Amino acid sequence: MLMRTTPFYPRLSELNQTGLYTHWAGHLSALRYDLSAKHEYFAVRNSAGFFDTSPLFKYRITGPDSERFLAGVMTRDIRRCRPGHAFYTVWCDDGGYVLEDGVLFRHAEDDWLLTAAAANLGYLESLVGRLRVSIEDVSADYGVLAIQGPRSRAVLRTLAPEVDDLPYFGLTPAKIGDAPVTISRTGYTGDLGFEVFVGADDALAVLDRIMQAGEGHGLRPFGEDALLMLRIEAGLALMNVEFSSARLAFTDAERFTAKELGFAWMLGKDGAALGEDRPFVGRRAIERELREATSRWATVGLWVDYQEFERLHLERGLLVPKDENPVPWESMLYDGPTHQQGHERERVGYATSLMYSPILQRHIAMARVLPEYAPKGSTVHLEITVDHEYVTVPATTDRMPLFNPPRKTASSVEPYPISHRMAPSVEPVETTRGH
């Protein structure tokens, strides 16, 4: 087989009722296990699901100068990441444009693990210089299983009691059966969740134990189709959708800064969070952008006006579509409706990800808008197709994530009954960001 498989594949392939796969970093990755990805989606939002994240690239970075090295590469000040914790971060080129994003796990003072969606070994090695740093590609050495959803802690605590005290973005060594693992309170669903890192040789035994522990909790596997729904609700950027690597961009229109992508929280007000006396790749360009307010875009969430969306379809004798599958193209945003007398509308941005959220019961989007349209409650007009005609529907901006349950970051969460359903939100609500 030309495509590689993950350490969990022999078991997960038995659970895949559809036989549908996509390719991720040279591996087979299940699109969905069930005939409907919505079933898998609701497992994560109402009970628990598990996802094979093993295709992520994994780099172990060690040595006396490892902190200094990473502080000079990463945009976020990783010196603030204590052992036993993880940081989400991006790294940029000299122009301050984002190359990629990933999660950095700090196991000890001089022992780190970086996960990323694309290969970065050559780039990282090119920056080492004379520093006492070792970078090892351990991608094939580990399987990674994400257990996500309100009952994820209840499932894992029977196998590894350490998860009870694990803080948001914390990590801990543990054992599942006889297998040593590392468990982190991280994930890509915007919900309560954990990721289990296990040696490839022990992966199947650990997966079997997790599935057994999930009996009675509604635990089921979910694939990439469900993951894409979940991450949009959570406001989590996806490379090659929300942004492309500046390394591969042909024009400046394809390059984006951390601030333009909604990562201003990494930088702090006027760059205060960058840290003093910390030279890093892209710092001067980032500081200049903040100082001169030259950001071209702002990243926001959108709530589509559901009454107007329904009217546009019903008046044409059409059923109102409520498709949870994300639209696979960019949708333009304008400053006014399709037909407005005396006004020639102008484009003010575009939605990078658009879908109907089953749990919020609204059409929502992640979008890039001109900075003046970024304040919460600003109105833009989203272009859609109705009855083979381009029309626009009003939408209001909001901070992301649009779905942000308290259990995601809470220090202690009691397991939800499987029948639990979150009350749908029909109006924009103020949310807080957790990273």
Disulfide bonds with the S-S distance in Angstrom:
none
